[in-house]
Protein backbone atom coordinates (compact mmCIF):
# COMPACT_ATOMS: atom_id res chain seq x y z
CA UNK A 1 0.00 0.00 0.00
CA UNK A 2 2.87 2.37 0.82
CA UNK A 3 4.47 1.69 -2.57
CA UNK A 4 1.19 2.43 -4.35
CA UNK A 5 0.83 5.74 -2.50
CA UNK A 6 4.37 6.68 -3.49
CA UNK A 7 3.46 6.18 -7.17
CA UNK A 8 0.36 8.38 -7.04
CA UNK A 9 0.78 11.99 -8.18
CA UNK A 10 -0.32 13.69 -4.99
CA UNK A 11 2.47 16.27 -4.51
CA UNK A 12 2.45 19.79 -5.90
CA UNK A 13 5.02 20.40 -8.66
CA UNK A 14 8.30 21.83 -7.46
CA UNK A 15 9.80 25.03 -8.81
CA UNK A 16 12.36 23.00 -10.73
CA UNK A 17 9.61 20.89 -12.32
CA UNK A 18 7.76 24.05 -13.38
CA UNK A 19 10.92 25.55 -14.86
CA UNK A 20 11.71 22.38 -16.81
CA UNK A 21 8.18 22.23 -18.20
CA UNK A 22 8.41 25.88 -19.23
CA UNK A 23 11.75 25.26 -20.98
CA UNK A 24 10.05 22.48 -22.97
CA UNK A 25 7.19 24.79 -23.93
CA UNK A 26 4.73 23.00 -21.68
CA UNK A 27 2.61 25.78 -20.21
CA UNK A 28 -1.06 26.41 -19.59
CA UNK A 29 -2.84 27.58 -22.74
CA UNK A 30 -6.33 28.94 -23.20
CA UNK A 31 -7.59 29.10 -26.79
CA UNK A 32 -10.71 30.83 -25.58
CA UNK A 33 -8.64 33.68 -24.10
CA UNK A 34 -6.81 34.16 -27.41
CA UNK A 35 -10.06 34.03 -29.38
CA UNK A 36 -11.70 36.54 -27.05
CA UNK A 37 -8.69 38.88 -27.27
CA UNK A 38 -8.64 38.75 -31.10
CA UNK A 39 -12.38 39.38 -31.36
CA UNK A 40 -12.17 42.27 -28.93
CA UNK A 41 -9.25 43.75 -30.86
CA UNK A 42 -11.16 43.36 -34.10
CA UNK A 43 -14.24 45.01 -32.66
CA UNK A 44 -12.20 47.85 -31.18
CA UNK A 45 -10.35 48.30 -34.47
CA UNK A 46 -13.58 48.49 -36.44
CA UNK A 47 -15.01 50.94 -33.92
CA UNK A 48 -11.99 53.23 -34.13
CA UNK A 49 -11.25 52.86 -37.86
CA UNK A 50 -14.84 52.34 -38.99
CA UNK A 51 -15.38 55.75 -40.57
CA UNK A 52 -12.02 55.65 -42.35
CA UNK A 53 -12.64 52.12 -43.65
CA UNK A 54 -16.11 53.07 -44.81
CA UNK A 55 -14.78 56.01 -46.81
CA UNK A 56 -12.00 53.96 -48.37
CA UNK A 57 -14.28 51.05 -49.24
CA UNK A 58 -16.83 53.43 -50.77
CA UNK A 59 -14.10 54.92 -52.93
CA UNK A 60 -12.85 51.46 -53.92
CA UNK A 61 -16.34 50.30 -54.90
CA UNK A 62 -16.88 53.48 -56.90
CA UNK A 63 -13.55 53.09 -58.69
CA UNK A 64 -14.11 49.40 -59.29
CA UNK A 65 -17.54 49.82 -60.82
CA UNK A 66 -16.60 52.83 -62.94
CA UNK A 67 -15.11 52.08 -66.39
CA UNK A 68 -13.76 54.95 -68.41
CA UNK A 69 -13.42 54.88 -72.21
CA UNK A 70 -9.75 53.96 -72.07
CA UNK A 71 -10.44 50.75 -70.09
CA UNK A 72 -13.42 49.97 -72.35
CA UNK A 73 -11.33 50.06 -75.53
CA UNK A 74 -8.10 48.63 -74.06
CA UNK A 75 -8.90 45.37 -72.20
CA UNK A 76 -5.20 44.79 -71.49
CA UNK A 77 -5.43 47.62 -68.94
CA UNK A 78 -8.06 45.81 -66.85
CA UNK A 79 -5.57 43.55 -65.09
CA UNK A 80 -3.28 46.42 -63.92
CA UNK A 81 -6.42 48.30 -62.84
CA UNK A 82 -7.55 45.27 -60.79
CA UNK A 83 -4.06 44.99 -59.28
CA UNK A 84 -4.17 48.66 -58.28
CA UNK A 85 -7.56 48.24 -56.62
CA UNK A 86 -6.33 45.15 -54.76
CA UNK A 87 -3.31 47.01 -53.42
CA UNK A 88 -5.51 49.89 -52.27
CA UNK A 89 -7.82 47.42 -50.53
CA UNK A 90 -4.87 45.80 -48.79
CA UNK A 91 -3.56 49.16 -47.60
CA UNK A 92 -7.03 50.07 -46.38
CA UNK A 93 -7.29 46.93 -44.22
CA UNK A 94 -3.57 46.72 -43.28
CA UNK A 95 -3.88 48.59 -39.92
CA UNK A 96 -6.72 46.30 -38.86
CA UNK A 97 -4.84 43.19 -40.00
CA UNK A 98 -1.69 44.26 -38.13
CA UNK A 99 -3.77 44.88 -34.99
CA UNK A 100 -5.30 41.40 -35.22
CA UNK A 101 -1.91 39.81 -35.90
CA UNK A 102 -0.29 41.56 -32.94
CA UNK A 103 -3.18 40.60 -30.65
CA UNK A 104 -3.00 36.94 -31.74
CA UNK A 105 0.75 36.90 -31.08
CA UNK A 106 0.65 38.70 -27.73
CA UNK A 107 -2.53 37.28 -26.20
CA UNK A 108 -0.74 34.13 -24.85
CA UNK A 109 1.46 36.49 -22.80
CA UNK A 110 -1.59 37.31 -20.68
CA UNK A 111 -1.47 33.82 -19.19
CA UNK A 112 2.17 32.69 -19.40
CA UNK A 113 4.34 35.74 -19.98
CA UNK A 114 7.14 35.69 -22.53
CA UNK A 115 8.19 32.20 -23.58
CA UNK A 116 10.36 31.06 -26.48
CA UNK A 117 11.15 27.38 -26.92
CA UNK A 118 12.12 25.34 -29.99
CA UNK A 119 11.29 21.97 -28.45
CA UNK A 120 7.59 22.00 -29.46
CA UNK A 121 8.76 22.47 -33.08
CA UNK A 122 10.97 19.39 -33.03
CA UNK A 123 9.52 16.41 -34.96
CA UNK A 124 7.80 13.79 -32.87
CA UNK A 125 6.86 10.83 -35.04
CA UNK A 126 5.02 9.13 -32.19
CA UNK A 127 2.21 11.63 -32.73
CA UNK A 128 1.65 10.16 -36.21
CA UNK A 129 0.55 6.86 -34.71
CA UNK A 130 -3.22 6.56 -35.46
CA UNK A 131 -3.79 4.32 -32.46
CA UNK A 132 -2.29 6.93 -30.16
CA UNK A 133 -4.35 9.62 -31.88
CA UNK A 134 -7.59 7.69 -31.36
CA UNK A 135 -6.71 7.05 -27.73
CA UNK A 136 -6.19 10.79 -27.24
CA UNK A 137 -9.54 11.52 -28.89
CA UNK A 138 -11.41 9.28 -26.47
CA UNK A 139 -9.29 10.07 -23.44
CA UNK A 140 -10.55 12.20 -20.57
CA UNK A 141 -8.85 15.30 -21.95
CA UNK A 142 -10.46 14.80 -25.37
CA UNK A 143 -13.90 14.37 -23.84
CA UNK A 144 -13.41 17.52 -21.77
CA UNK A 145 -12.42 19.48 -24.89
CA UNK A 146 -15.50 18.12 -26.68
CA UNK A 147 -17.70 19.22 -23.79
CA UNK A 148 -16.10 22.67 -23.85
CA UNK A 149 -16.69 22.99 -27.60
CA UNK A 150 -20.35 22.01 -27.19
CA UNK A 151 -20.77 24.39 -24.28
CA UNK A 152 -19.13 27.22 -26.20
CA UNK A 153 -21.40 26.62 -29.18
CA UNK A 154 -24.47 26.56 -26.96
CA UNK A 155 -23.50 29.76 -25.12
CA UNK A 156 -22.39 31.76 -28.16
CA UNK A 157 -25.19 30.43 -30.36
CA UNK A 158 -27.74 30.97 -27.64
CA UNK A 159 -26.61 34.55 -27.02
CA UNK A 160 -26.61 35.28 -30.75
CA UNK A 161 -30.06 33.74 -31.21
CA UNK A 162 -31.39 35.69 -28.24
CA UNK A 163 -29.97 38.95 -29.63
CA UNK A 164 -31.52 38.32 -33.04
CA UNK A 165 -34.88 37.27 -31.58
CA UNK A 166 -34.91 40.21 -29.20
CA UNK A 167 -34.35 42.62 -32.11
CA UNK A 168 -36.43 40.85 -34.77
CA UNK A 169 -38.94 43.68 -34.94
CA UNK A 170 -36.19 46.24 -35.42
CA UNK A 171 -34.63 44.08 -38.16
CA UNK A 172 -37.97 43.80 -40.00
CA UNK A 173 -38.43 47.58 -39.79
CA UNK A 174 -35.17 48.19 -41.63
CA UNK A 175 -36.88 47.63 -45.02
CA UNK A 176 -39.25 50.52 -44.37
CA UNK A 177 -36.55 52.99 -43.41
CA UNK A 178 -34.51 55.24 -45.71
CA UNK A 179 -31.23 53.73 -46.85
CA UNK A 180 -28.97 55.98 -44.78
CA UNK A 181 -31.02 55.55 -41.60
CA UNK A 182 -31.34 51.81 -42.19
CA UNK A 183 -27.55 51.46 -42.53
CA UNK A 184 -26.97 53.33 -39.28
CA UNK A 185 -29.66 51.31 -37.50
CA UNK A 186 -28.22 48.05 -38.86
CA UNK A 187 -24.77 49.01 -37.61
CA UNK A 188 -26.21 49.70 -34.17
CA UNK A 189 -27.96 46.31 -34.11
CA UNK A 190 -24.76 44.55 -35.21
CA UNK A 191 -22.75 46.21 -32.46
CA UNK A 192 -25.33 45.28 -29.84
CA UNK A 193 -25.32 41.67 -31.04
CA UNK A 194 -21.53 41.66 -31.04
CA UNK A 195 -21.46 43.00 -27.48
CA UNK A 196 -23.90 40.29 -26.35
CA UNK A 197 -21.82 37.55 -27.98
CA UNK A 198 -18.63 38.92 -26.43
CA UNK A 199 -20.34 38.83 -23.06
CA UNK A 200 -20.97 35.12 -23.59
CA UNK A 201 -17.36 34.66 -24.69
CA UNK A 202 -16.20 36.45 -21.53
CA UNK A 203 -18.14 33.92 -19.46
CA UNK A 204 -16.41 31.09 -21.33
CA UNK A 205 -12.99 32.67 -20.74
CA UNK A 206 -13.73 33.13 -17.03
CA UNK A 207 -14.34 29.38 -16.77
CA UNK A 208 -11.65 28.16 -19.18
CA UNK A 209 -8.62 30.07 -17.83
CA UNK A 210 -8.86 28.70 -14.23
CA UNK A 211 -9.58 25.25 -15.65
CA UNK A 212 -6.48 25.34 -17.88
CA UNK A 213 -4.31 26.46 -14.96
CA UNK A 214 -5.74 23.69 -12.77
CA UNK A 215 -5.28 21.04 -15.47
CA UNK A 216 -1.70 22.17 -16.18
CA UNK A 217 -0.88 21.98 -12.48
CA UNK A 218 -2.48 18.53 -12.31
CA UNK A 219 -0.38 17.25 -15.23
CA UNK A 220 2.81 18.43 -13.54
CA UNK A 221 2.02 16.94 -10.13
CA UNK A 222 4.70 14.64 -8.78
CA UNK A 223 4.78 11.37 -6.91
CA UNK A 224 6.49 11.16 -3.55
CA UNK A 225 9.25 9.12 -5.15
CA UNK A 226 9.82 11.84 -7.75
CA UNK A 227 10.02 14.45 -4.98
CA UNK A 228 12.61 12.38 -3.12
CA UNK A 229 14.60 11.78 -6.30
CA UNK A 230 14.58 15.49 -7.18
CA UNK A 231 15.72 16.35 -3.67
CA UNK A 232 18.61 13.93 -4.07
CA UNK A 233 19.56 15.45 -7.42
CA UNK A 234 19.36 19.05 -6.22
CA UNK A 235 20.75 18.67 -2.71
CA UNK A 236 22.86 15.57 -3.27
CA UNK A 237 22.39 11.93 -2.27
CA UNK A 238 22.84 11.67 1.54
CA UNK A 239 24.94 8.53 1.11
CA UNK A 240 27.17 10.24 -1.44
CA UNK A 241 27.47 13.34 0.75
CA UNK A 242 28.37 11.18 3.75
CA UNK A 243 30.99 9.38 1.66
CA UNK A 244 32.43 12.72 0.55
CA UNK A 245 32.59 13.95 4.14
CA UNK A 246 34.34 10.74 5.16
CA UNK A 247 36.89 11.17 2.38
CA UNK A 248 37.41 14.81 3.32
CA UNK A 249 38.02 13.85 6.95
CA UNK A 250 40.45 11.16 5.86
CA UNK A 251 42.36 13.61 3.67
CA UNK A 252 42.44 16.16 6.48
CA UNK A 253 43.65 13.46 8.88
CA UNK A 254 46.46 12.44 6.55
CA UNK A 255 47.48 16.05 6.09
CA UNK A 256 47.44 16.48 9.87
CA UNK A 257 49.60 13.40 10.39
CA UNK A 258 52.09 14.74 7.86
CA UNK A 259 52.46 17.91 9.95
CA UNK A 260 53.37 16.10 13.19
CA UNK A 261 57.12 15.69 12.36
CA UNK A 262 57.34 19.49 12.05
CA UNK A 263 55.91 20.05 15.56
CA UNK A 264 58.04 21.29 18.47
CA UNK A 265 56.18 19.34 21.16
CA UNK A 266 53.22 17.00 21.70
CA UNK A 267 51.22 17.61 24.88
CA UNK A 268 49.30 14.53 26.12
CA UNK A 269 46.74 13.60 28.73
CA UNK A 270 48.52 10.97 28.54
CA UNK A 271 46.07 8.48 26.97
CA UNK A 272 42.95 10.46 26.16
CA UNK A 273 44.23 13.53 24.27
CA UNK A 274 47.26 14.55 22.24
CA UNK A 275 47.93 18.04 20.84
CA UNK A 276 50.96 18.86 18.67
CA UNK A 277 52.26 22.47 18.78
CA UNK A 278 54.66 24.37 16.57
CA UNK A 279 56.19 27.79 17.06
CA UNK A 280 58.62 29.91 15.10
CA UNK A 281 59.76 33.39 16.01
CA UNK A 282 59.68 34.29 12.31
CA UNK A 283 56.18 34.96 11.09
CA UNK A 284 54.26 33.56 14.10
CA UNK A 285 52.65 35.69 16.79
CA UNK A 286 51.82 32.61 18.91
CA UNK A 287 52.18 28.82 18.75
CA UNK A 288 49.77 27.04 16.42
CA UNK A 289 48.12 23.63 16.64
CA UNK A 290 49.30 21.31 13.85
CA UNK A 291 47.56 18.13 15.07
CA UNK A 292 45.15 17.02 17.76
CA UNK A 293 43.09 13.94 18.55
CA UNK A 294 41.61 11.74 21.22
CA UNK A 295 41.90 8.06 22.12
CA UNK A 296 43.08 6.08 19.06
CA UNK A 297 44.05 9.21 17.15
CA UNK A 298 45.91 10.51 20.22
CA UNK A 299 47.91 7.30 20.38
CA UNK A 300 48.67 7.57 16.65
CA UNK A 301 49.95 11.15 17.12
CA UNK A 302 52.24 9.98 19.93
CA UNK A 303 53.50 7.09 17.80
CA UNK A 304 54.42 9.41 14.91
CA UNK A 305 56.00 11.90 17.33
CA UNK A 306 58.20 9.18 18.87
CA UNK A 307 59.23 7.98 15.41
CA UNK A 308 60.32 11.51 14.48
CA UNK A 309 61.97 12.42 17.82
CA UNK A 310 59.35 15.04 18.66
CA UNK A 311 59.32 15.69 22.44
CA UNK A 312 56.25 14.45 24.32
CA UNK A 313 55.11 16.10 27.53
CA UNK A 314 52.44 14.71 29.82
CA UNK A 315 50.39 17.70 31.00
CA UNK A 316 46.75 16.59 31.38
CA UNK A 317 45.10 19.96 32.21
CA UNK A 318 46.92 21.71 29.35
CA UNK A 319 46.22 18.86 26.91
CA UNK A 320 42.51 18.94 27.80
CA UNK A 321 42.33 22.72 27.45
CA UNK A 322 44.17 22.76 24.12
CA UNK A 323 42.02 19.96 22.70
CA UNK A 324 38.82 21.71 23.82
CA UNK A 325 39.54 25.30 22.80
CA UNK A 326 41.74 25.12 19.69
CA UNK A 327 41.37 24.20 16.03
CA UNK A 328 43.88 22.92 13.51
CA UNK A 329 46.03 25.63 12.02
CA UNK A 330 44.92 28.23 14.58
CA UNK A 331 46.90 29.90 17.34
CA UNK A 332 46.37 28.93 20.95
CA UNK A 333 44.14 31.09 23.22
CA UNK A 334 45.82 34.00 24.98
CA UNK A 335 44.88 32.51 28.36
CA UNK A 336 47.24 29.59 27.65
CA UNK A 337 50.21 31.67 26.52
CA UNK A 338 52.03 31.39 29.88
CA UNK A 339 51.53 27.64 30.20
CA UNK A 340 52.64 26.95 26.63
CA UNK A 341 55.60 29.30 27.04
CA UNK A 342 56.84 27.16 29.95
CA UNK A 343 56.41 24.06 27.81
CA UNK A 344 58.37 25.56 24.92
CA UNK A 345 61.11 26.72 27.30
CA UNK A 346 61.39 23.14 28.56
CA UNK A 347 61.51 21.87 24.95
CA UNK A 348 64.30 24.28 23.98
CA UNK A 349 66.34 23.29 27.07
CA UNK A 350 65.74 19.62 26.27
CA UNK A 351 66.88 20.19 22.70
CA UNK A 352 70.13 21.79 23.97
CA UNK A 353 70.62 18.92 26.39
CA UNK A 354 70.31 16.39 23.57
CA UNK A 355 72.95 18.38 21.70
CA UNK A 356 75.29 18.05 24.69
CA UNK A 357 74.78 21.50 26.11
CA UNK A 358 73.77 21.89 29.77
CA UNK A 359 71.96 19.47 32.07
CA UNK A 360 68.67 17.68 31.51
CA UNK A 361 65.76 20.03 32.39
CA UNK A 362 62.96 19.04 34.76
CA UNK A 363 59.53 18.53 33.23
CA UNK A 364 57.09 21.30 34.21
CA UNK A 365 54.51 19.90 36.61
CA UNK A 366 52.23 22.74 37.66
CA UNK A 367 51.39 24.69 34.53
CA UNK A 368 49.14 27.77 34.95
CA UNK A 369 46.02 26.53 33.13
CA UNK A 370 42.91 28.59 33.93
CA UNK A 371 40.26 26.32 35.49
CA UNK A 372 37.57 27.69 33.18
CA UNK A 373 39.49 26.28 30.19
CA UNK A 374 39.96 22.79 31.65
CA UNK A 375 36.90 20.60 30.93
CA UNK A 376 37.74 18.35 33.90
CA UNK A 377 37.68 21.31 36.31
CA UNK A 378 34.35 22.47 34.88
CA UNK A 379 32.84 18.99 35.30
CA UNK A 380 34.08 18.88 38.92
CA UNK A 381 32.61 22.30 39.68
CA UNK A 382 29.25 21.42 38.11
CA UNK A 383 29.17 18.14 40.08
CA UNK A 384 29.87 19.98 43.32
CA UNK A 385 27.11 22.47 42.61
CA UNK A 386 24.64 19.65 42.00
CA UNK A 387 25.63 18.00 45.30
CA UNK A 388 25.21 21.28 47.18
CA UNK A 389 21.83 21.81 45.53
CA UNK A 390 20.63 18.35 46.43
N, C-alpha and C positions, 0 to 999 in steps of 0.2 A: 504493500500500500504506500509506503514511504517513497519507493522508487517511482511509482505512478505519479505521485504528487510532485516529484521533482521534475517530471517530464511535461507537466501541464504549464501552459503559459499564463502564469498568475502574477508575475512581477512587472512593474512598470518599466518601460525601456530606459536604459541609462543614457546619460548625455553622450557617451561615446557611441552607443548604438544609433542615436538620433543623428549624430554627425556623419557616421558611415552611410546611413540611408540617404542623407542629403547629398553626400558626395556621389552616390550612385544615381541621383535623380529621383529617388523615391520619396516623394513628398505628398501631402494632402492636396488634392485637386478638386475643384468644384466647377464643372462645366456650366452649371446654372448661373454661377456668379459671373463667369465670362460672358455668357449670353446676355444676361441682364445689363452688364456694363456696356456691351456693344450696342444694344438696343437703346439704352439711355443716351449714349453718345450720339447715335444716329438721330434720335428725336431732338436732342439739344441742337445738333448741327442744322437740322432742317428748320428748327424754330429760329435760330440766329441768322442762317443764310437763306431763309425761305424767299424773301423778297428779291434778293439778288439772283437766286436760281430761277425764280419765275420769270424775271426780265430776260435773262440769258436764254432760257428755253423758248420763250415767246419769239425772240429774235431768230433763234435757230430754226424754229418751225416756219416762220415767215420766209427766211432765206431758202429753206429747203423746198418749200412749195412754190416758190417764185422762179419762173424760168424766163430769162431774157432771150432776146432774138439770137444772140451769139451762141448760147447753149443749145437753142432749138435747131440751128443750122450747122452746128459743129458737135456732133455726138461724142467725139473723142475728148471733149472738155468735161464731160459729165463725171468721169472717174476722178480727176483732180478736184472737181467741185465737191464730190462726196467725201473725198479724203480731207479736204479743208473743213467741212462741216463736222466730220468725226473728231478732228483735232480740237475744234472749238468746244464740242460737247465734252471731250475728256478734260479740257482745262476748266470748264464750268463745274464739273463734278469733282475735280482733283482735291480741293480742300476738304470736302466731305469724305472722300475715300481715304485721304491721309489721316483724318481724325479717327475713322473706323479702324484703320490699320494700327495706329498707335494705341488705341484703346484695347484691341484684341491682343497686342503684344504686351501691354503693361498690366492688364487686368489680373493675371496670375500673381503679380507682385503684392496684390492686396491681401493674399492669404499666406504666401510663403516668402515674400521678400525676393531679393535678387538671387538667382540661382543659374549657374551655367555648368552643364555636365555633358560630356560626350558619350557616356556609357549607354544612355537609352538609345543612341543612334547606332550602336554596334550591332552587327547582325546576330540574331539568335534564331537558329534554324529549328529549335525545339518548338517555337511558336507556329511553325508550318504544319505540325502534326495535326491531322483532322480529328483524331481521337481526343487529343488534349483540348482542341478548340471546342468540341462538343461538350466535354466535361466542364469547361469553363462556362458555356452557355447555360447549362442546367445546374451549375453550382449555386450556393447561397448568394454569392455576390451577383451572379447574373440574374437571379430571380429578384433580388432587391433593385437592380437597375431597371428591370422590366416594370416592376411596381412603380418606381419613380417616374418612368416614361408615361405610364398610364395615368398616374396621378397628375403629372404636368399637363397632359392633354386634356384631362377632365377639367382642371382648374382654369387653364388658359381658354379652352374652348367654351367652358361654361360662362366665364366672364365676358368673352366676346359675344356669345349668343345673348347674354343678358343685356349687354350694351346695345346690341342691334334691336332686340325686342323692345327695350325701354324707349328707343328713339324711332320706332317704326313709323309713327305718325309724322314725325319731322322729316323722315326720309321720303315718305310719299308726297309730302307737301313741296318737295324740291321742284317737281315738274311744273308746278303752278307759279313758281317764282321767276322773276327776271334772271337772266343768265349770270349777271355779276353778283347779285344777292345770293343766288343759289350756290355759286362757287364758294363764296365766303361762308355760307351756312354749312356746306358740305365739309369745308376745311375744319370748321368748329366741331362738327360731329366726329370727324376722323380723329381729331386731337383728344376729344373726350373718350372715345373708344380706346385709343392708344393708352391714355392715362389709366383707364380701368384695367386693361390687360397688363400693364406694367405693375399695377398694384398686386395682381395675382402672381406675377413673376417674382415680386419682392417677397411674397409669402413663401414661395417655393425656395428662394435663396435662403431665407431665414431658417428653413428646416434643413436644407441640404448642407450648408456650410458646417454647422455643428456636427451633423452626421458624418461628413467626410473626415473631420478632425478626429472624431471618436473612432471611426473605422481604421484610420491610419495608425492611431495609437494602439488599437487592438492588434493590428498586423505586426507591429514592432514589439509587442510584449515578449518578455523573456521567461524562460523556465528558471527554476532555482539553480539548476546545474549550469546554465549559461551565465547566470550572475556570478556564481563561484568561479567559473572558468575565466570570465572577464576580469574579475578581481585578481586572479593569479597572474594574468597577462599584464595588467596595468601596474599592480603593486609588487609582483614577483611571487613565485611559488615559495611558500614558507619553508619547505624542505631545502630548496635551492639556496634561499637566503641564509638558513641555518648552516648549510654546508660552506657557504662563502664566509660567514662569520668565523666558523671553525678554522678555515684555511687562513684567514687574516690573523687570528690569534696565534696559530702555529708559526706563521711568518714572523709576527712580532716577537714571539718567544725565541725563535732562532736568532733574530737580530739582537735580542737582549742577551742571549748567551754568548754571542760573539763579542759583546762589549765587556764582559766580565774580566778578561785578561788585562784590559786597560785600566781597571779600577785600582785605587790606592788602598782600599780596605773593604772588608766585608764584615758587617756588624750582624751578630746572630743572637738568637733567643735562649738557648742554642739550637733547639730542634724544631720550633714552630715557625720562626721567621728568619729570613736572611735578606739583608739590604746591602748592595754594593755601591760605594761612593767613590767619586773621582773629583779631584780638585787640582787646578793649575792657576798659578798666580797671573799667567798671561791670558787675558780674555775672559776670566771667570770672576764674577763678583762674590760667589759663594759655591760651596760644593754642590754637585748635582748627583742625582740618583741614576745609575746606569743599569741597575737590575734589582728586582725585588721579587719575593715569592714566599709562599708558606708551605709547610709540610714537605711533600715530595719535591716541589720546585725549590724549596729552601735547601734541601739536601743536595739537589743537583747544582745549585749555585756554589755551595761549599765545596763540592767535589771538583768543579772547574777551577775554583780559586786555589785549591791545594795543588792542582796539577800545574798551575801557572805561577806558583809562589806568591800569590796575593795574600797579604796578612789577614788573619781572621781574628776578630775580637768578640768575645762573649760579653754582651751588654744588654740584657733582656729589656729593661725599661726603654733604652734608646732604640733598640731594634723594633719594639712594638710601636713606639711613637713614629719612627720613620716609615714603617710599613703602613700605618694608619693615615698619615697626614702628607704623604708625598706621592708624586706621580713620576713615571719614567721620563727622563730628560729634563725634569724641572729641578730648580734649586730647593734646598731644604728650607723649612720655616725659620724665621729669624729667632724664634724662641729656642731653637736647638743649636744656634751658632756656637755658644760656649761649650756645650757638651761635645759637639763634633770637632771643635778646635782642639780640645784635649785629646780626642782620639787621633786626629791627624798629627799632633805633636808626638804622641806615642809612636805612630807609624814611622815618622821621619827619624826618630831616635833609634827605632828598631832597624831601619834600613841602614843607618850608619854603623850600628853594631854588627850587622851581617857583613858589612864591608871592612870590619876590623877596626873601627873607630869607636872608642868609648866602651862603657859597660852596658850590659843588657838592661833595658828600661823595665820598670814595673808596670804591669797592666793597670789602667785606671779602673777603679772599683766603684766609686761613688760619683757618677756623672750627674751634673745638674740638669735633670730632665723635669720640666714642669709637670706636676701631677695631672693637670687638665689635658695634657697631650698623651698621657699613658693610658691606654684602654683598660689595663688591669687596675689602675688606681681608681678610675671612674666606676668600674664594676664594684670595687670594694666599698666606695663611698655610697653608691646607690643601694647596696645590700645592707649597709649599716643604717641608712635612713629608713629602709623598709622595716628593719628589726625595731628601731626606735618607735616607728609609727604603730607597729603591732603591739 
